Each structure stands twice: as structure tokens, then as C-alpha cells.
Amino acid sequence: MERLLLWLGRIGGVVGVLLCAIAMLARLRGIYTLQGFQVGTLLLAGIGAMVLGCLGYLAAIAEGRPTGR
């Protein structure tokens, strides 16, 4: 389970960074929509994916740590 959470964190982080970078580059070029999605929506999806990645890493850390029982 810990390996699955680590991979969830890695994939979520990479996808999030890519979506944020795409949204940032599009906005800098003056483009407000990409393939029918507003650039702000892509930015929010990227932030959500990065949060998912952070939560995956946090859960992996919590799962690997002994509880002291």
C-alpha cells in the first residue's frame, strides 16, 4: 500500500506541475481558453493534482511510520 501511495504522489505531482505550466504559458501568451477549457480551470486542476500528490506522500509517510503499539 505504501508503494501505491508513493506512486500516487509522484504521478499527481508531475501531472499537477505540467498542468500549471501549461496554464501559465498559455496565459503569458494571451490565450484564455485551451481546447474549450478556461486557463484558470486548468490552473485549478493542476493545483488540485499537486495537492493530491502531497496527500499521497503524506499518507505513505504515515503508513510507514510505526504507531508505537
C-alpha positions in Angstrom: 0.0 0.0 0.0 2.9 2.3 0.8 4.3 1.9 -2.7 0.9 2.7 -4.3 0.6 5.9 -2.2 4.1 6.9 -3.3 3.3 6.4 -6.9 0.1 8.3 -6.5 2.1 11.2 -5.0 4.6 11.1 -7.8 2.1 11.0 -10.6 -0.1 13.6 -9.0 2.8 15.9 -8.6 4.1 15.6 -12.1 0.6 16.0 -13.7 -0.1 19.0 -11.5 3.2 20.7 -12.4 2.6 20.1 -16.1 -1.0 21.5 -15.9 0.2 24.6 -14.0 3.0 25.1 -16.5 0.6 24.8 -19.5 -1.8 27.2 -17.9 1.0 29.7 -17.1 2.4 29.6 -20.6 -1.0 30.0 -22.2 -1.8 32.9 -20.0 1.5 34.6 -20.8 0.8 34.3 -24.5 -2.6 35.9 -24.0 -4.7 32.8 -24.6 -7.7 32.5 -22.3 -9.1 29.1 -23.4 -7.4 25.8 -24.5 -9.5 23.1 -26.1 -12.6 24.5 -24.6 -11.3 24.9 -21.1 -10.5 28.2 -19.5 -6.9 28.6 -18.5 -8.0 29.3 -14.8 -9.7 25.9 -14.8 -6.5 24.2 -15.9 -4.6 26.0 -13.2 -7.0 24.9 -10.6 -6.8 21.3 -11.9 -3.1 21.5 -11.6 -3.2 22.8 -8.1 -5.6 20.0 -7.2 -3.4 17.4 -8.7 -0.4 18.7 -6.7 -2.5 18.6 -3.5 -3.4 15.0 -4.3 0.3 14.3 -4.7 1.1 15.9 -1.4 -1.6 13.9 0.3 -0.3 10.7 -1.3 3.2 11.3 0.1 1.8 12.2 3.5 -0.3 9.0 3.6 2.8 7.0 2.6 4.8 8.6 5.4 2.1 8.0 7.9 1.7 4.4 6.8 5.4 3.6 7.0 5.8 5.1 10.5 5.4 2.7 13.5 2.5 3.6 15.8 4.2 2.5 19.0 1.7 -0.3 19.8 
